[in-house]
Amino acid sequence: MHTVLPLLLLLLRFQDNSQLQAEIGRLQGEVQKLSAAQTALQNELRPICSSESRLQAGTLRIASAETPVRVNVFAMASNPSEACLPADIRITATYFDPMDIFVCSGTVTISQSTHVQNTFLEFRPYELETFLKWWDGATLRQQALLCRDYQGNEMRNPTDFAASLRVYATVFPKRGGLSTSEIQINLPRFQRP
């Protein structure tokens, strides 16, 4: 009987300890749920940004394969700065054949650091290695276009098949909202040098 009593006391103590551990685990779960709810609430209270974009082009006629197409991208992102900026301006170029069937598409990105930004762009539809040029402050920047067909294959000379190019400018603020504008450029056939 003397050996049974300490064993019973040990079992009672062990049972109380496991119940305590279970209660601690349950409370930790509740704290995690409350923390997640608080984070979600804070995210909901942060401002949603809006944006607007315009592609402003002069003449869109191409006289030669070396002729760049000059376009101004007018991009706006709403306040507050810390929630909405910097924004991305994504320029998507999509080539279409004479039957208006997709040939290939690619995207390049420019940063927007102010609420209202004008960016003067030069497109070279026949030269993918130097497809896009723009001034970033006092620096002339240049970016190639990687144009992929519907199977994901890179096309090096889409103008061999394309009759038109659609250029889309999409503004993506840091938090929500986007806007897209587009222009279409007809692509005459030129002999390769």
Buried (B, 14 or more C-beta within 10 A) or exposed (E): EEEEEEEEEEEEEEEEEEEEEEEEEEEEEEEEEEEEEEEEEEEEEEBEBBBBBBBEBEEBEBEEBEBBBBBBBBBBBBEEEEBBBEBBBBBBBBBBEEEEEEBBBBBBEBEBEEBEBEBEBBBBBBBBEBBBBBEEEEEEEEBEBBBBBEEEEEBEEBBEBBBBBBBBBBBBBBBBBBBBBEBEBEBEEBEEE
